[in-house]
Amino acid sequence: MTDEKPLATWRAARSMGKVAVPGELQVTKTHVVFEPKSARTSGARFSVALTFVAGVGPAPGTGRFFSGGKRERLCITLGDGSEWLFVIAELEAAIAQIRGRLTK
């Protein structure tokens, strides 16, 4: 992670196949970072510079119980077309905050 202080932090879970790994989603001046709650969830950490984020918005739920059910989730699309999904209660606030950082 960067040395920067988080500008906003949300409890979130990263959708990974059939499961959602709990943790914390943060936005800093230059990055979006997901820190898993447990060190045992290796591979669940996510960090990307905002310059590589092509878009942010809601994505429909999968309906699978352990990956957030039918709830909409936060979708971060990178410049290479890959999509990273996060279950987050404050979906609209997170989208607005991250989009706001993209324009700066």
N, CA and C atoms as an extended XYZ file, in Angstrom:
312
Properties=species:S:1:pos:R:3:atomname:S:1:resname:S:1:resid:I:1 pbc="F F F"
N         0.832       -1.188        0.000 N   MET     1
C         0.000        0.000        0.000 CA  MET     1
C         0.873        1.248        0.000 C   MET     1
N         0.311        2.323       -0.383 N   THR     2
C         1.050        3.580       -0.416 CA  THR     2
C         1.140        4.153        0.991 C   THR     2
N         1.983        5.164        1.155 N   ASP     3
C         2.134        5.835        2.446 CA  ASP     3
C         0.982        6.787        2.719 C   ASP     3
N         0.147        7.002        1.738 N   GLU     4
C        -0.898        8.009        1.843 CA  GLU     4
C        -1.985        7.624        2.831 C   GLU     4
N        -2.527        8.646        3.450 N   LYS     5
C        -3.672        8.450        4.335 CA  LYS     5
C        -4.909        8.193        3.497 C   LYS     5
N        -5.786        7.299        3.942 N   PRO     6
C        -7.045        7.111        3.219 CA  PRO     6
C        -7.917        8.364        3.302 C   PRO     6
N        -8.482        8.760        2.180 N   LEU     7
C        -9.429        9.873        2.150 CA  LEU     7
C       -10.820        9.379        2.533 C   LEU     7
N       -11.075        8.108        2.273 N   ALA     8
C       -12.342        7.468        2.641 CA  ALA     8
C       -12.080        5.982        2.843 C   ALA     8
N       -12.834        5.389        3.760 N   THR     9
C       -12.693        3.970        4.088 CA  THR     9
C       -14.069        3.362        4.263 C   THR     9
N       -14.255        2.155        3.734 N   TRP    10
C       -15.528        1.442        3.874 CA  TRP    10
C       -15.264       -0.011        4.213 C   TRP    10
N       -16.151       -0.578        5.029 N   ARG    11
C       -16.147       -2.026        5.218 CA  ARG    11
C       -16.650       -2.620        3.912 C   ARG    11
N       -15.944       -3.626        3.426 N   ALA    12
C       -16.293       -4.190        2.131 CA  ALA    12
C       -15.883       -5.657        2.098 C   ALA    12
N       -16.303       -6.333        1.050 N   ALA    13
C       -15.863       -7.702        0.796 CA  ALA    13
C       -15.532       -7.794       -0.685 C   ALA    13
N       -14.429       -8.429       -0.981 N   ARG    14
C       -14.016       -8.585       -2.380 CA  ARG    14
C       -14.618       -9.871       -2.920 C   ARG    14
N       -15.364       -9.765       -3.995 N   SER    15
C       -15.950      -10.940       -4.628 CA  SER    15
C       -14.864      -11.714       -5.352 C   SER    15
N       -14.694      -12.971       -4.954 N   MET    16
C       -13.692      -13.849       -5.561 CA  MET    16
C       -14.351      -15.186       -5.856 C   MET    16
N       -14.878      -15.319       -7.062 N   GLY    17
C       -15.539      -16.561       -7.434 CA  GLY    17
C       -16.799      -16.764       -6.626 C   GLY    17
N       -16.819      -17.830       -5.836 N   LYS    18
C       -18.008      -18.176       -5.055 CA  LYS    18
C       -18.009      -17.583       -3.662 C   LYS    18
N       -16.977      -16.835       -3.301 N   VAL    19
C       -16.895      -16.282       -1.951 CA  VAL    19
C       -16.650      -14.784       -1.979 C   VAL    19
N       -16.910      -14.157       -0.853 N   ALA    20
C       -16.605      -12.742       -0.661 CA  ALA    20
C       -15.673      -12.639        0.542 C   ALA    20
N       -14.468      -12.133        0.319 N   VAL    21
C       -13.462      -12.008        1.375 CA  VAL    21
C       -13.666      -10.678        2.093 C   VAL    21
N       -13.930      -10.686        3.414 N   PRO    22
C       -14.163       -9.433        4.139 CA  PRO    22
C       -12.883       -8.632        4.316 C   PRO    22
N       -13.052       -7.307        4.350 N   GLY    23
C       -11.910       -6.431        4.548 CA  GLY    23
C       -12.326       -4.976        4.531 C   GLY    23
N       -11.418       -4.123        4.093 N   GLU    24
C       -11.644       -2.686        4.088 CA  GLU    24
C       -11.206       -2.112        2.734 C   GLU    24
N       -12.089       -1.331        2.125 N   LEU    25
C       -11.781       -0.652        0.874 CA  LEU    25
C       -11.426        0.791        1.197 C   LEU    25
N       -10.324        1.277        0.630 N   GLN    26
C        -9.861        2.630        0.897 CA  GLN    26
C        -9.589        3.346       -0.423 C   GLN    26
N        -9.797        4.646       -0.411 N   VAL    27
C        -9.370        5.473       -1.535 CA  VAL    27
C        -8.426        6.525       -0.972 C   VAL    27
N        -7.262        6.676       -1.638 N   THR    28
C        -6.280        7.678       -1.255 CA  THR    28
C        -6.193        8.700       -2.389 C   THR    28
N        -5.251        9.602       -2.304 N   LYS    29
C        -5.082       10.586       -3.378 CA  LYS    29
C        -4.753        9.928       -4.704 C   LYS    29
N        -4.066        8.777       -4.658 N   THR    30
C        -3.592        8.169       -5.900 CA  THR    30
C        -4.001        6.713       -6.124 C   THR    30
N        -4.597        6.053       -5.125 N   HIS    31
C        -4.883        4.623       -5.234 CA  HIS    31
C        -6.265        4.239       -4.689 C   HIS    31
N        -6.732        3.083       -5.149 N   VAL    32
C        -7.839        2.379       -4.508 CA  VAL    32
C        -7.216        1.106       -3.956 C   VAL    32
N        -7.477        0.828       -2.681 N   VAL    33
C        -6.827       -0.293       -1.999 CA  VAL    33
C        -7.882       -1.113       -1.261 C   VAL    33
N        -7.787       -2.443       -1.370 N   PHE    34
C        -8.602       -3.342       -0.555 CA  PHE    34
C        -7.647       -4.154        0.305 C   PHE    34
N        -7.816       -4.032        1.620 N   GLU    35
C        -7.019       -4.797        2.577 CA  GLU    35
C        -7.915       -5.870        3.188 C   GLU    35
N        -7.596       -7.155        2.985 N   PRO    36
C        -8.410       -8.209        3.596 CA  PRO    36
C        -8.303       -8.170        5.116 C   PRO    36
N        -9.348       -8.656        5.761 N   LYS    37
C        -9.425       -8.638        7.225 CA  LYS    37
C        -8.423       -9.617        7.845 C   LYS    37
N        -8.124      -10.686        7.160 N   SER    38
C        -7.278      -11.731        7.712 CA  SER    38
C        -6.074      -11.974        6.799 C   SER    38
N        -4.914      -12.202        7.395 N   ALA    39
C        -3.707      -12.508        6.628 CA  ALA    39
C        -3.822      -13.861        5.930 C   ALA    39
N        -4.752      -14.702        6.401 N   ARG    40
C        -4.928      -16.029        5.799 CA  ARG    40
C        -5.551      -15.958        4.415 C   ARG    40
N        -6.053      -14.806        4.038 N   THR    41
C        -6.693      -14.668        2.731 CA  THR    41
C        -5.694      -14.134        1.712 C   THR    41
N        -4.604      -14.857        1.543 N   SER    42
C        -3.571      -14.415        0.607 CA  SER    42
C        -4.153      -14.331       -0.805 C   SER    42
N        -3.717      -13.340       -1.529 N   GLY    43
C        -4.219      -13.150       -2.884 CA  GLY    43
C        -5.449      -12.276       -2.958 C   GLY    43
N        -6.019      -11.910       -1.812 N   ALA    44
C        -7.238      -11.103       -1.813 CA  ALA    44
C        -6.941       -9.605       -1.785 C   ALA    44
N        -5.699       -9.228       -1.468 N   ARG    45
C        -5.356       -7.809       -1.423 CA  ARG    45
C        -5.427       -7.226       -2.833 C   ARG    45
N        -5.870       -5.978       -2.912 N   PHE    46
C        -6.031       -5.295       -4.198 CA  PHE    46
C        -5.545       -3.866       -4.027 C   PHE    46
N        -4.725       -3.407       -4.953 N   SER    47
C        -4.274       -2.023       -4.949 CA  SER    47
C        -4.040       -1.616       -6.387 C   SER    47
N        -4.617       -0.490       -6.774 N   VAL    48
C        -4.432        0.000       -8.130 CA  VAL    48
C        -4.341        1.526       -8.104 C   VAL    48
N        -3.432        2.048       -8.913 N   ALA    49
C        -3.316        3.501       -9.046 CA  ALA    49
C        -4.540        4.007       -9.802 C   ALA    49
N        -5.048        5.145       -9.382 N   LEU    50
C        -6.238        5.717      -10.019 CA  LEU    50
C        -6.021        5.995      -11.504 C   LEU    50
N        -4.794        6.192      -11.914 N   THR    51
C        -4.515        6.439      -13.338 CA  THR    51
C        -4.847        5.227      -14.208 C   THR    51
N        -4.923        4.037      -13.611 N   PHE    52
C        -5.244        2.818      -14.351 CA  PHE    52
C        -6.723        2.460      -14.289 C   PHE    52
N        -7.520        3.232      -13.537 N   VAL    53
C        -8.959        2.959      -13.415 CA  VAL    53
C        -9.677        3.629      -14.580 C   VAL    53
N       -10.385        2.811      -15.372 N   ALA    54
C       -11.122        3.322      -16.532 CA  ALA    54
C       -12.555        3.696      -16.169 C   ALA    54
N       -13.123        3.045      -15.150 N   GLY    55
C       -14.492        3.341      -14.763 CA  GLY    55
C       -14.862        2.739      -13.430 C   GLY    55
N       -15.903        3.314      -12.832 N   VAL    56
C       -16.408        2.861      -11.539 CA  VAL    56
C       -17.919        2.926      -11.602 C   VAL    56
N       -18.593        1.876      -11.141 N   GLY    57
C       -20.048        1.887      -11.144 CA  GLY    57
C       -20.616        0.654      -10.484 C   GLY    57
N       -21.937        0.538      -10.471 N   PRO    58
C       -22.570       -0.635       -9.871 CA  PRO    58
C       -22.589       -1.809      -10.846 C   PRO    58
N       -22.566       -3.011      -10.299 N   ALA    59
C       -22.702       -4.237      -11.086 CA  ALA    59
C       -23.766       -5.089      -10.413 C   ALA    59
N       -24.585       -5.792      -11.183 N   PRO    60
C       -25.633       -6.612      -10.577 CA  PRO    60
C       -25.049       -7.767       -9.771 C   PRO    60
N       -25.795       -8.190       -8.758 N   GLY    61
C       -25.378       -9.321       -7.941 CA  GLY    61
C       -25.475      -10.619       -8.709 C   GLY    61
N       -24.774      -11.632       -8.213 N   THR    62
C       -24.753      -12.938       -8.865 CA  THR    62
C       -25.870      -13.844       -8.369 C   THR    62
N       -26.394      -13.541       -7.198 N   GLY    63
C       -27.391      -14.405       -6.584 CA  GLY    63
C       -26.785      -15.472       -5.694 C   GLY    63
N       -25.462      -15.641       -5.759 N   ARG    64
C       -24.795      -16.640       -4.911 CA  ARG    64
C       -24.685      -16.105       -3.487 C   ARG    64
N       -25.097      -16.899       -2.530 N   PHE    65
C       -25.150      -16.479       -1.133 CA  PHE    65
C       -23.803      -16.001       -0.616 C   PHE    65
N       -22.740      -16.773       -0.826 N   PHE    66
C       -21.436      -16.446       -0.244 CA  PHE    66
C       -20.659      -15.381       -1.010 C   PHE    66
N       -21.209      -14.862       -2.099 N   SER    67
C       -20.524      -13.769       -2.799 CA  SER    67
C       -21.372      -12.510       -2.817 C   SER    67
N       -22.266      -12.385       -1.843 N   GLY    68
C       -23.035      -11.151       -1.699 CA  GLY    68
C       -24.480      -11.249       -2.134 C   GLY    68
N       -24.904      -12.404       -2.607 N   GLY    69
C       -26.302      -12.581       -2.992 CA  GLY    69
C       -26.691      -11.736       -4.190 C   GLY    69
N       -27.882      -11.171       -4.125 N   LYS    70
C       -28.408      -10.390       -5.236 CA  LYS    70
C       -28.082       -8.903       -5.133 C   LYS    70
N       -27.368       -8.507       -4.085 N   ARG    71
C       -27.010       -7.092       -3.901 CA  ARG    71
C       -26.125       -6.603       -5.032 C   ARG    71
N       -26.350       -5.365       -5.443 N   GLU    72
C       -25.435       -4.742       -6.391 CA  GLU    72
C       -24.092       -4.593       -5.713 C   GLU    72
N       -23.047       -4.612       -6.503 N   ARG    73
C       -21.710       -4.472       -5.938 CA  ARG    73
C       -20.949       -3.387       -6.686 C   ARG    73
N       -19.897       -2.915       -6.089 N   LEU    74
C       -19.031       -1.908       -6.692 CA  LEU    74
C       -18.161       -2.603       -7.737 C   LEU    74
N       -18.144       -2.069       -8.940 N   CYS    75
C       -17.304       -2.606      -10.008 CA  CYS    75
C       -16.279       -1.560      -10.396 C   CYS    75
N       -15.012       -1.921      -10.263 N   ILE    76
C       -13.916       -1.055      -10.691 CA  ILE    76
C       -13.347       -1.686      -11.953 C   ILE    76
N       -13.443       -0.960      -13.060 N   THR    77
C       -12.941       -1.444      -14.345 CA  THR    77
C       -11.604       -0.779      -14.635 C   THR    77
N       -10.621       -1.594      -14.948 N   LEU    78
C        -9.293       -1.081      -15.242 CA  LEU    78
C        -9.118       -0.861      -16.741 C   LEU    78
N        -8.069       -0.178      -17.117 N   GLY    79
C        -7.801        0.127      -18.508 CA  GLY    79
C        -7.651       -1.097      -19.389 C   GLY    79
N        -7.266       -2.239      -18.809 N   ASP    80
C        -7.122       -3.467      -19.590 CA  ASP    80
C        -8.437       -4.221      -19.748 C   ASP    80
N        -9.524       -3.655      -19.200 N   GLY    81
C       -10.841       -4.279      -19.310 CA  GLY    81
C       -11.205       -5.213      -18.169 C   GLY    81
N       -10.256       -5.497      -17.271 N   SER    82
C       -10.574       -6.371      -16.142 CA  SER    82
C       -11.497       -5.654      -15.166 C   SER    82
N       -12.351       -6.433      -14.513 N   GLU    83
C       -13.312       -5.882      -13.555 CA  GLU    83
C       -13.068       -6.478      -12.180 C   GLU    83
N       -13.092       -5.621      -11.167 N   TRP    84
C       -12.872       -6.019       -9.781 CA  TRP    84
C       -14.133       -5.657       -9.012 C   TRP    84
N       -14.716       -6.648       -8.349 N   LEU    85
C       -16.012       -6.475       -7.694 CA  LEU    85
C       -15.885       -6.477       -6.177 C   LEU    85
N       -16.658       -5.586       -5.545 N   PHE    86
C       -16.641       -5.455       -4.092 CA  PHE    86
C       -18.070       -5.298       -3.588 C   PHE    86
N       -18.430       -6.057       -2.565 N   VAL    87
C       -19.720       -5.907       -1.887 CA  VAL    87
C       -19.511       -4.829       -0.836 C   VAL    87
N       -20.341       -3.787       -0.893 N   ILE    88
C       -20.156       -2.650        0.007 CA  ILE    88
C       -21.512       -2.044        0.317 C   ILE    88
N       -21.766       -1.761        1.585 N   ALA    89
C       -23.064       -1.226        1.990 CA  ALA    89
C       -23.276        0.192        1.463 C   ALA    89
N       -22.235        1.007        1.483 N   GLU    90
C       -22.327        2.404        1.061 CA  GLU    90
C       -21.952        2.532       -0.412 C   GLU    90
N       -22.644        1.798       -1.271 N   LEU    91
C       -22.295        1.700       -2.683 CA  LEU    91
C       -22.255        3.055       -3.381 C   LEU    91
N       -23.314        3.830       -3.263 N   GLU    92
C       -23.373        5.123       -3.967 CA  GLU    92
C       -22.294        6.085       -3.475 C   GLU    92
N       -22.043        6.096       -2.179 N   ALA    93
C       -21.006        6.979       -1.624 CA  ALA    93
C       -19.628        6.576       -2.142 C   ALA    93
N       -19.362        5.273       -2.194 N   ALA    94
C       -18.064        4.801       -2.685 CA  ALA    94
C       -17.883        5.151       -4.160 C   ALA    94
N       -18.929        4.944       -4.960 N   ILE    95
C       -18.846        5.279       -6.383 CA  ILE    95
C       -18.555        6.757       -6.556 C   ILE    95
N       -19.288        7.597       -5.853 N   ALA    96
C       -19.096        9.052       -5.963 CA  ALA    96
C       -17.696        9.467       -5.536 C   ALA    96
N       -17.222        8.924       -4.440 N   GLN    97
C       -15.900        9.288       -3.928 CA  GLN    97
C       -14.786        8.872       -4.892 C   GLN    97
N       -14.863        7.642       -5.408 N   ILE    98
C       -13.819        7.165       -6.320 CA  ILE    98
C       -13.889        7.919       -7.644 C   ILE    98
N       -15.084        8.114       -8.171 N   ARG    99
C       -15.227        8.888       -9.424 CA  ARG    99
C       -14.669       10.293       -9.251 C   ARG    99
N       -14.911       10.873       -8.094 N   GLY   100
C       -14.399       12.216       -7.819 CA  GLY   100
C       -12.877       12.266       -7.857 C   GLY   100
N       -12.232       11.210       -7.423 N   ARG   101
C       -10.765       11.159       -7.455 CA  ARG   101
C       -10.257       10.942       -8.881 C   ARG   101
N       -11.050       10.319       -9.736 N   LEU   102
C       -10.620       10.063      -11.112 CA  LEU   102
C       -10.490       11.338      -11.916 C   LEU   102
N       -11.268       12.349      -11.576 N   THR   103
C       -11.264       13.579      -12.342 CA  THR   103
C       -10.213       14.568      -11.878 C   THR   103
N        -9.462       14.218      -10.837 N   LYS   104
C        -8.456       15.162      -10.299 CA  LYS   104
C        -7.078       14.856      -10.804 C   LYS   104
